[in-house]
């Protein structure tokens, strides 16, 4: 429809040139006749006919201008509105695709780059599918209509007028190649700026604590200067189009006057036809100028779409082979698992095996970097194992529907993340049908309830970005409440009590004892106090199991666990 409206609009824009030709020829033919009857009554009749004809021509031009404007309005309502719908769909498609990608993708790509591609790059594509296509269609239809009408008037003059066009086409192709290259560089630099600012604002407390405001500003200015220089280089190239087209339009006008004058002298053209041709030349001038802008937008959009496609072509390797949707009991079997992080090549687990029956609990202890959190990621199937196999309820984890499996796991990550929303909504995140009683009970079990009711807004208190309103311990407890509120079949606590004091830890652990009954629980920690709740304890070191058994068994073995236990108890006694 937009293409049709563009054609009709330009048709009403081209026809007035013919009317002007008829009007000028009428003036030339009538003026001599008017003066020939000077002093005769017939002269007034000739004048009346002449005035009426000119008025009629004027009204026709006015009507055509109104029709052109109306259809131009329809052009914008179709093509520009369509581009906004495409922008909406493309952003949703990219965002949805981002959600499907595995953690390994996010480990190797920074947030600023992701944001730039879903905002700046999508906007560049929208400028192509909307305004650029609109001006491109306008150029094509105007060119076809104008050339058609010019050929119908005088073929010889038409070819002279079109003489500069091949040179213009070659120049546009040459300049576009430069624009394409510079556009890619600009978009890549814009991603760097987005990443820099995102990290600076997210880490503003650290930045201020180390008094790095000035160095940060200098570093940002350096990146901004690079972006400015590259943008100015592109502007310099863009600026070649307008003067180039203006010169060619002026050259065409000179050719029309000279060659057209020769044709008039030869009796093959009328002065009105020359005026018509000059109007046609200027009708082509704006589309030719817009050609430069359109070509620039196409090249920028091509560079942006290429960047978007890089991520859209990324496919998740976390897929279900049989897509089994099943309510799980909670049996976990990890058999001879080795895992190497795909982005860094670090081998986090080596020949790791573990068996936990439904309703049992296991504690995994170890130093930093021993592979504890990797186990949590593998059980939630954030990654797939490099070697070995993980089974849940005797089903290979790769056969289970990923989302359904995760919906039955309550996961408290080591790195707590809270959303800029109310405490209530953070607790019931992922469980929209949760009742007020369930929310309150989850907060009580996580020893958070008494803190929340002291806030002026209570559970409706809106948290700052990443939960900055709360203390470290409160954030961890809110994260625990969020996990247990959904009543999962498998509960994974990944070192989630590191920011709370011993008294609060004991309170939470006592509450968790009742919650863990009937649920499979995996407690990952570096504190032995957290491990005492578990039916089984596994000691990890550098991805290997060095000890496993119950608390009493490991104490009797007098090994690494006993050594860690004695050290931590001694520290607690000193602090007490």
C-alpha positions as CSV (number, residue, x, y, z in Angstrom):
1,X,0.0,0.0,0.0
2,X,2.9,2.4,0.8
3,X,4.4,1.7,-2.6
4,X,1.0,2.4,-4.3
5,X,0.5,5.6,-2.3
6,X,4.0,6.8,-3.2
7,X,3.3,6.3,-6.9
8,X,0.0,8.1,-6.7
9,X,1.5,11.0,-4.7
10,X,4.3,11.5,-7.1
11,X,2.0,11.2,-10.1
12,X,0.0,14.2,-8.7
13,X,3.4,16.0,-8.1
14,X,4.6,15.5,-11.7
15,X,1.4,16.4,-13.6
16,X,1.5,20.1,-12.6
17,X,4.7,20.6,-14.7
18,X,2.6,19.8,-17.8
19,X,-0.1,22.2,-16.7
20,X,2.6,24.9,-16.3
21,X,3.7,24.1,-19.9
22,X,0.2,24.5,-21.2
23,X,-0.3,27.7,-19.2
24,X,2.9,29.3,-20.5
25,X,2.2,28.2,-24.1
26,X,-1.3,29.6,-23.7
27,X,0.1,33.0,-22.5
28,X,2.5,33.1,-25.5
29,X,-0.2,32.3,-28.0
30,X,-2.9,34.5,-26.5
31,X,-0.8,37.6,-25.7
32,X,-0.2,38.4,-29.4
33,X,-3.9,37.9,-30.2
34,X,-4.8,40.1,-27.3
35,X,-2.7,43.1,-28.5
36,X,-3.9,42.5,-32.1
37,X,-7.5,43.4,-31.1
38,X,-6.4,46.5,-29.2
39,X,-9.3,49.0,-29.2
40,X,-11.9,46.3,-30.2
41,X,-14.6,44.9,-27.9
42,X,-13.3,41.4,-28.7
43,X,-10.2,42.2,-26.7
44,X,-12.2,42.0,-23.4
45,X,-13.6,38.6,-24.4
46,X,-10.1,37.4,-25.2
47,X,-8.9,38.6,-21.8
48,X,-11.9,36.9,-20.0
49,X,-11.1,33.6,-21.7
50,X,-7.4,34.0,-21.0
51,X,-8.0,34.9,-17.3
52,X,-10.5,32.0,-16.8
53,X,-8.0,29.5,-18.4
54,X,-5.1,30.7,-16.2
55,X,-7.4,30.5,-13.1
56,X,-8.5,27.0,-14.1
57,X,-4.9,25.9,-14.5
58,X,-4.1,27.5,-11.1
59,X,-7.0,25.7,-9.4
60,X,-5.9,22.4,-11.0
61,X,-2.4,22.8,-9.7
62,X,-3.8,23.6,-6.2
63,X,-6.0,20.5,-6.3
64,X,-3.2,18.3,-7.4
65,X,-1.0,19.7,-4.6
66,X,-3.7,18.9,-2.1
67,X,-4.0,15.4,-3.5
68,X,-0.3,14.9,-3.4
69,X,-0.2,16.0,0.2
70,X,-3.0,13.7,1.1
71,X,-1.4,10.6,-0.4
72,X,2.0,11.7,1.0
73,X,0.3,11.5,4.4
74,X,-0.9,8.0,3.6
75,X,2.6,7.1,2.6
76,X,4.0,8.1,6.0
77,X,1.1,6.4,7.7
78,X,1.9,3.1,6.0
79,X,5.7,3.0,5.6
80,X,6.8,4.8,8.8
81,X,4.1,3.1,11.0
82,X,5.2,-0.2,9.5
83,X,8.8,0.5,10.4
84,X,7.8,1.1,14.0
85,X,6.0,-2.3,14.1
86,X,9.1,-3.9,12.7
87,X,11.2,-2.2,15.3
88,X,8.9,-3.5,18.0
89,X,9.0,-7.0,16.6
90,X,12.7,-7.0,16.1
91,X,13.4,-5.8,19.7
92,X,11.1,-8.5,21.0
93,X,12.7,-11.1,18.8
94,X,16.2,-10.2,20.0
95,X,15.2,-10.0,23.6
96,X,13.4,-13.3,23.4
97,X,16.5,-14.8,21.7
98,X,18.8,-13.4,24.4
99,X,16.7,-15.3,27.0
100,X,17.3,-18.6,25.2
101,X,21.0,-18.3,25.1
102,X,23.1,-20.2,27.7
103,X,25.3,-18.7,30.4
104,X,28.4,-19.3,28.3
105,X,27.2,-16.7,25.9
106,X,26.9,-14.1,28.6
107,X,30.3,-15.0,30.0
108,X,32.0,-14.0,26.7
109,X,29.8,-11.0,25.8
110,X,29.4,-7.8,27.9
111,X,26.1,-6.2,28.8
112,X,26.9,-2.9,27.1
113,X,27.3,-4.6,23.8
114,X,24.0,-6.6,24.2
115,X,22.2,-3.3,25.0
116,X,23.7,-1.5,22.0
117,X,22.6,-4.1,19.6
118,X,19.0,-4.1,20.9
119,X,18.7,-0.3,21.0
120,X,21.1,1.5,18.7
121,X,21.5,-1.2,16.0
122,X,17.7,-1.9,15.9
123,X,17.1,1.9,15.5
124,X,19.5,2.0,12.5
125,X,17.6,-0.9,11.0
126,X,14.3,0.9,11.6
127,X,15.6,4.0,9.8
128,X,16.2,1.8,6.8
129,X,12.9,-0.1,6.7
130,X,11.0,3.1,7.3
131,X,12.3,6.5,6.1
132,X,15.0,5.1,3.8
133,X,12.6,2.8,2.0
134,X,10.1,5.6,1.7
135,X,12.7,8.0,0.2
136,X,14.0,5.1,-2.0
137,X,10.5,4.4,-3.4
138,X,10.0,8.1,-3.9
139,X,13.2,8.3,-5.9
140,X,12.3,5.4,-8.1
141,X,8.7,6.5,-8.8
142,X,9.7,10.1,-9.4
143,X,12.5,9.1,-11.7
144,X,10.3,6.7,-13.7
145,X,7.4,9.2,-14.0
146,X,9.7,12.2,-14.9
147,X,11.7,10.3,-17.5
148,X,8.5,9.0,-19.0
149,X,7.0,12.4,-19.4
150,X,10.3,13.9,-20.6
151,X,10.6,11.3,-23.3
152,X,7.1,12.0,-24.4
153,X,8.0,15.7,-24.9
154,X,11.4,15.5,-26.4
155,X,13.7,12.5,-26.5
156,X,16.9,14.3,-27.5
157,X,16.6,16.8,-24.6
158,X,15.8,13.9,-22.2
159,X,19.1,12.1,-23.0
160,X,21.1,15.3,-22.5
161,X,19.4,15.9,-19.1
162,X,20.2,12.3,-18.0
163,X,23.8,12.6,-19.1
164,X,25.2,13.3,-15.6
165,X,23.3,10.3,-14.0
166,X,25.9,7.6,-14.7
167,X,28.6,9.7,-13.1
168,X,26.3,10.3,-10.1
169,X,25.7,6.6,-9.7
170,X,29.4,5.7,-9.8
171,X,30.1,8.4,-7.2
172,X,27.4,7.1,-4.9
173,X,28.7,3.5,-5.1
174,X,32.2,4.7,-4.3
175,X,31.1,6.8,-1.4
176,X,28.8,4.1,0.0
177,X,31.7,1.7,0.2
178,X,33.5,4.1,2.5
179,X,30.3,4.7,4.5
180,X,29.8,1.0,5.1
181,X,33.2,0.6,6.5
182,X,33.0,3.6,8.8
183,X,29.5,2.7,10.0
184,X,30.8,-0.6,11.2
185,X,33.6,1.1,13.1
186,X,31.2,3.6,14.7
187,X,28.7,0.9,15.9
188,X,31.6,-1.1,17.4
189,X,32.9,1.9,19.2
190,X,29.4,2.8,20.4
191,X,29.2,-0.7,22.0
192,X,32.4,0.1,23.8
193,X,31.0,3.3,25.2
194,X,27.8,1.6,26.3
195,X,29.8,-1.1,28.1
196,X,32.0,1.5,29.8
197,X,29.1,3.6,31.0
198,X,27.1,0.5,32.2
199,X,30.1,-0.8,34.2
200,X,30.8,2.7,35.6
201,X,27.3,3.2,36.9
202,X,26.8,-0.3,38.1
203,X,30.1,-0.1,40.0
204,X,29.7,3.5,41.2
205,X,30.2,2.6,44.8
206,X,33.6,1.0,44.1
207,X,34.5,3.8,41.8
208,X,33.8,6.4,44.5
209,X,35.5,4.4,47.2
210,X,38.7,4.3,45.3
211,X,38.4,7.9,44.3
212,X,38.4,7.1,40.6
213,X,35.9,9.6,39.4
214,X,38.5,11.7,37.5
215,X,40.3,8.8,35.8
216,X,36.9,7.3,34.9
217,X,35.9,10.6,33.3
218,X,39.2,10.8,31.4
219,X,38.8,7.2,30.2
220,X,35.2,8.0,29.1
221,X,36.3,11.2,27.3
222,X,38.9,9.2,25.4
223,X,36.3,6.7,24.2
224,X,33.9,9.6,23.4
225,X,36.6,11.4,21.4
226,X,37.2,8.3,19.3
227,X,33.5,8.0,18.6
228,X,33.4,11.7,17.8
229,X,36.3,11.5,15.4
230,X,34.9,8.5,13.6
231,X,31.4,10.1,13.4
232,X,32.9,13.3,12.0
233,X,34.8,11.3,9.4
234,X,31.5,9.8,8.4
235,X,29.8,13.2,8.3
236,X,32.6,14.4,5.9
237,X,31.9,11.6,3.5
238,X,28.1,12.1,3.9
239,X,28.6,15.8,3.1
240,X,29.9,14.9,-0.4
241,X,26.4,14.0,-1.6
242,X,24.5,17.3,-1.4
243,X,27.1,19.4,-3.2
244,X,27.6,16.6,-5.8
245,X,23.9,16.4,-6.5
246,X,23.5,20.2,-6.5
247,X,26.3,20.6,-9.1
248,X,24.8,17.9,-11.3
249,X,21.3,19.4,-11.0
250,X,22.7,22.8,-12.0
251,X,24.6,21.2,-14.9
252,X,21.3,19.6,-16.0
253,X,19.5,23.0,-15.9
254,X,22.2,24.6,-18.0
255,X,21.9,21.8,-20.5
256,X,18.1,22.2,-20.6
257,X,18.4,25.9,-21.3
258,X,21.1,25.6,-24.0
259,X,19.9,22.5,-25.8
260,X,16.2,23.4,-25.2
261,X,16.9,26.9,-26.7
262,X,18.4,25.3,-29.8
263,X,15.3,23.1,-30.1
264,X,13.0,26.2,-29.7
265,X,14.9,28.0,-32.4
266,X,14.5,24.9,-34.6
267,X,10.8,24.9,-34.0
268,X,10.7,21.5,-32.3
269,X,9.9,22.8,-28.8
270,X,8.0,25.6,-27.2
271,X,9.2,27.8,-24.4
272,X,6.7,26.2,-22.1
273,X,8.4,22.8,-22.7
274,X,11.7,24.2,-21.5
275,X,10.1,25.4,-18.3
276,X,8.5,22.0,-17.9
277,X,11.9,20.3,-18.3
278,X,13.5,22.7,-15.8
279,X,10.7,21.8,-13.3
280,X,11.4,18.1,-14.0
281,X,15.1,18.6,-13.3
282,X,14.3,20.2,-9.9
283,X,11.8,17.4,-9.2
284,X,14.7,15.0,-9.5
285,X,17.1,17.1,-7.4
286,X,15.5,16.4,-4.0
287,X,15.2,12.6,-4.6
288,X,18.9,12.6,-5.8
289,X,19.9,14.4,-2.6
290,X,17.8,12.0,-0.6
291,X,19.6,9.2,-2.5
292,X,22.8,10.1,-0.6
293,X,21.0,10.0,2.7
294,X,19.1,6.8,1.8
295,X,22.3,5.1,0.6
296,X,24.0,6.1,3.9
297,X,21.1,4.7,6.0
298,X,21.1,1.5,4.0
299,X,24.8,1.0,4.6
300,X,24.4,1.8,8.3
301,X,21.5,-0.5,8.6
302,X,23.4,-3.3,6.8
303,X,26.3,-2.9,9.3
304,X,23.8,-2.9,12.2
305,X,21.8,-5.9,10.9
306,X,25.1,-7.8,10.5
307,X,25.8,-7.1,14.2
308,X,22.3,-8.1,15.2
309,X,22.6,-11.3,13.1
310,X,25.8,-12.3,14.9
311,X,23.8,-12.8,18.1
312,X,20.6,-14.0,16.4
313,X,22.7,-16.8,14.7
314,X,24.0,-17.9,18.1
315,X,22.1,-21.0,19.1
316,X,21.8,-22.5,22.5
317,X,23.4,-25.9,23.1
318,X,21.1,-26.4,26.1
319,X,18.3,-28.3,24.3
320,X,16.2,-31.3,25.4
321,X,16.5,-34.4,23.3
322,X,13.2,-35.9,24.3
323,X,11.6,-32.8,26.0
324,X,10.0,-34.9,28.8
325,X,7.7,-32.8,31.0
326,X,7.5,-34.6,34.3
327,X,7.0,-33.7,38.0
328,X,10.2,-34.9,39.6
329,X,10.7,-36.6,43.0
330,X,14.2,-35.3,43.4
331,X,16.6,-38.3,42.9
332,X,19.9,-37.0,41.7
333,X,22.8,-39.1,40.2
334,X,26.0,-37.5,39.0
335,X,28.2,-40.0,37.4
336,X,31.9,-39.5,36.4
337,X,31.3,-35.9,35.4
338,X,34.1,-33.7,34.0
339,X,33.3,-30.1,33.1
340,X,35.4,-27.6,31.2
341,X,34.2,-24.0,30.8
342,X,33.8,-23.4,27.1
343,X,34.9,-19.8,27.1
344,X,37.9,-20.0,29.5
345,X,39.0,-23.6,29.1
346,X,39.2,-24.0,32.9
347,X,38.5,-27.6,34.0
348,X,36.2,-27.1,37.1
349,X,35.2,-30.7,37.8
350,X,37.2,-33.9,37.2
351,X,35.5,-37.3,37.4
352,X,33.0,-36.1,39.9
353,X,30.3,-38.5,41.1
354,X,27.4,-38.0,43.6
355,X,24.2,-39.8,44.4
356,X,21.4,-38.2,46.4
357,X,18.0,-39.9,47.0
358,X,14.8,-37.9,47.0
359,X,14.3,-36.1,50.2
360,X,18.0,-36.4,51.2
361,X,20.4,-33.5,51.7
362,X,24.1,-33.2,50.7
363,X,26.6,-30.6,51.6
364,X,29.4,-29.8,49.3
365,X,32.4,-28.0,50.9
366,X,35.6,-26.7,49.5
367,X,37.8,-23.7,49.0
368,X,37.3,-21.0,46.5
369,X,37.7,-22.4,43.0
370,X,37.3,-26.0,44.0
371,X,34.2,-26.4,41.7
372,X,31.3,-26.0,44.2
373,X,29.3,-23.5,42.2
374,X,29.9,-25.4,39.0
375,X,27.9,-28.3,40.4
376,X,24.9,-26.0,41.1
377,X,25.1,-24.7,37.5
378,X,25.2,-28.2,36.1
379,X,22.2,-29.3,38.2
380,X,20.2,-26.4,37.0
381,X,21.5,-27.2,33.5
382,X,23.0,-23.8,32.9
383,X,25.7,-25.8,31.2
384,X,26.0,-29.4,29.9
385,X,28.7,-31.6,31.1
386,X,31.9,-32.2,29.0
387,X,32.0,-35.9,30.0
388,X,29.9,-38.1,32.2
389,X,26.2,-37.9,32.9
390,X,23.7,-36.4,35.3
391,X,20.3,-38.1,35.9
392,X,17.2,-36.8,37.7
393,X,14.7,-39.5,38.8
394,X,16.7,-41.9,36.6
395,X,16.1,-39.7,33.5
396,X,19.2,-38.2,31.8
397,X,18.9,-34.5,32.5
398,X,19.4,-33.8,28.8
399,X,16.0,-35.6,28.1
400,X,14.0,-33.5,30.5
401,X,12.3,-30.2,29.4
402,X,14.7,-27.6,30.6
403,X,12.1,-25.0,31.7
404,X,10.0,-27.5,33.5
405,X,13.0,-28.9,35.3
406,X,14.2,-25.5,36.4
407,X,10.7,-24.6,37.6
408,X,11.0,-27.4,40.2
409,X,14.4,-26.2,41.5
410,X,14.8,-23.5,44.1
411,X,18.2,-22.0,43.5
412,X,19.9,-19.4,45.7
413,X,23.0,-18.2,43.8
414,X,26.2,-17.1,45.4
415,X,26.0,-13.8,43.6
416,X,22.6,-12.5,44.8
417,X,20.6,-10.5,42.2
418,X,17.5,-8.7,43.2
419,X,15.2,-6.7,40.8
420,X,14.2,-3.0,41.2
421,X,10.8,-3.9,42.4
422,X,9.0,-4.4,45.7
423,X,10.2,-6.9,48.3
424,X,6.9,-8.8,47.8
425,X,7.4,-9.1,44.0
426,X,11.0,-10.2,44.5
427,X,9.8,-13.0,46.9
428,X,7.1,-14.3,44.5
429,X,9.3,-13.8,41.4
430,X,8.6,-16.7,39.0
431,X,5.4,-17.7,40.9
432,X,2.6,-15.3,40.0
433,X,-0.1,-17.3,41.9
434,X,1.6,-17.1,45.3
435,X,-0.6,-16.1,48.2
436,X,0.2,-13.4,50.8
437,X,0.5,-16.2,53.5
438,X,3.1,-18.0,51.4
439,X,5.1,-14.8,50.9
440,X,5.1,-14.0,54.6
441,X,6.0,-17.6,55.6
442,X,8.9,-17.6,53.2
443,X,10.2,-14.4,54.7
444,X,9.9,-15.8,58.2
445,X,11.7,-19.0,57.2
446,X,14.5,-16.9,55.8
447,X,14.6,-14.8,59.0
448,X,13.7,-11.7,57.0
449,X,10.2,-11.0,58.2
450,X,11.1,-8.9,61.2
451,X,13.4,-6.7,59.1
452,X,10.8,-6.1,56.4
453,X,8.0,-5.1,58.8
454,X,10.2,-2.4,60.2
455,X,10.4,-0.7,56.8
456,X,7.8,2.2,56.4
457,X,6.3,0.5,53.3
458,X,6.8,-3.1,54.6
459,X,6.7,-5.7,51.9
460,X,5.7,-3.0,49.4
461,X,9.1,-1.3,49.8
462,X,10.7,-0.8,46.4
463,X,14.3,-1.9,46.2
464,X,17.0,0.1,44.4
465,X,19.0,-1.3,41.5
466,X,20.2,-4.8,42.3
467,X,18.7,-4.5,45.8
468,X,21.1,-1.7,46.9
469,X,18.5,-0.6,49.5
470,X,19.2,-3.7,51.6
471,X,22.3,-4.9,53.4
472,X,24.3,-7.8,52.2
473,X,22.8,-10.2,54.7
474,X,19.2,-9.0,54.0
475,X,19.8,-9.5,50.2
476,X,20.9,-13.0,50.8
477,X,17.9,-13.8,53.0
478,X,15.5,-12.3,50.5
479,X,17.1,-14.5,47.8
480,X,16.6,-17.5,50.1
481,X,12.9,-16.5,50.6
482,X,12.5,-16.3,46.9
483,X,13.8,-19.8,46.4
484,X,11.8,-21.5,49.1
485,X,8.6,-19.6,48.5
486,X,8.0,-21.6,45.3
487,X,8.2,-24.9,47.3
488,X,10.7,-26.6,45.0
489,X,11.4,-30.4,44.8
490,X,15.2,-29.7,44.7
491,X,16.7,-26.9,46.8
492,X,20.2,-25.6,45.9
493,X,21.9,-23.2,48.3
494,X,25.1,-21.9,46.8
495,X,27.1,-20.4,49.6
496,X,24.1,-18.2,50.4
497,X,24.9,-17.5,54.1
498,X,28.3,-16.0,53.6
499,X,27.1,-12.4,54.3
500,X,25.1,-13.2,57.5
501,X,26.5,-13.5,61.1
502,X,26.7,-16.8,63.0
503,X,23.5,-16.1,65.0
504,X,21.4,-15.3,61.9
505,X,23.0,-18.3,60.1
506,X,21.9,-20.7,62.9
507,X,18.4,-19.2,62.9
508,X,18.1,-19.7,59.1
509,X,19.5,-23.2,59.3
510,X,17.1,-24.2,62.0
511,X,14.2,-22.9,59.8
512,X,15.6,-24.7,56.8
513,X,15.6,-28.0,58.7
514,X,11.8,-28.2,58.5
515,X,11.8,-26.8,54.9
516,X,14.3,-29.4,53.7
517,X,12.2,-32.3,54.9
518,X,10.9,-34.2,52.0
519,X,13.0,-32.1,49.6
520,X,16.3,-33.0,48.0
521,X,18.7,-30.3,49.2
522,X,22.2,-29.4,47.9
523,X,24.0,-27.1,50.3
524,X,27.1,-25.6,48.8
525,X,29.3,-23.7,51.4
526,X,32.7,-23.1,52.8
527,X,31.3,-23.2,56.3
528,X,31.1,-26.5,58.2
529,X,28.2,-25.1,60.3
530,X,26.0,-25.2,57.1
531,X,27.1,-28.8,56.4
532,X,26.0,-30.2,59.7
533,X,22.4,-30.3,58.5
534,X,23.2,-32.6,55.6
535,X,22.8,-36.3,55.5
536,X,26.0,-36.5,53.5
537,X,29.1,-34.3,53.1
538,X,31.4,-34.0,50.1
539,X,34.8,-32.3,50.4
540,X,36.1,-30.9,47.1
541,X,39.6,-29.7,46.1
542,X,40.5,-28.6,42.6
543,X,37.5,-30.4,41.1
544,X,38.2,-33.7,42.8
545,X,36.4,-35.4,45.7
546,X,38.9,-35.8,48.5
547,X,36.4,-37.0,51.2
548,X,32.7,-37.8,51.5
549,X,30.5,-39.3,54.2
550,X,28.4,-38.1,57.2
551,X,29.6,-35.5,59.7
552,X,30.4,-38.2,62.3
553,X,32.2,-40.4,59.7
554,X,34.4,-37.5,58.5
555,X,35.2,-36.4,62.0
556,X,36.4,-39.9,62.8
557,X,38.4,-40.0,59.6
558,X,40.4,-37.1,60.9
559,X,41.1,-35.7,57.5
560,X,40.5,-32.5,55.6
561,X,37.0,-32.1,56.9
562,X,38.1,-32.5,60.5
563,X,40.9,-29.9,60.0
564,X,38.5,-27.4,58.5
565,X,35.9,-28.0,61.2
566,X,38.5,-27.5,64.0
567,X,39.8,-24.2,62.4
568,X,36.3,-22.7,62.0
569,X,35.1,-23.7,65.4
570,X,38.3,-22.2,66.9
571,X,37.6,-18.9,65.1
572,X,33.9,-18.9,66.3
573,X,35.1,-19.5,69.9
574,X,37.5,-16.6,69.7
575,X,34.8,-14.3,68.2
576,X,32.3,-15.4,70.9
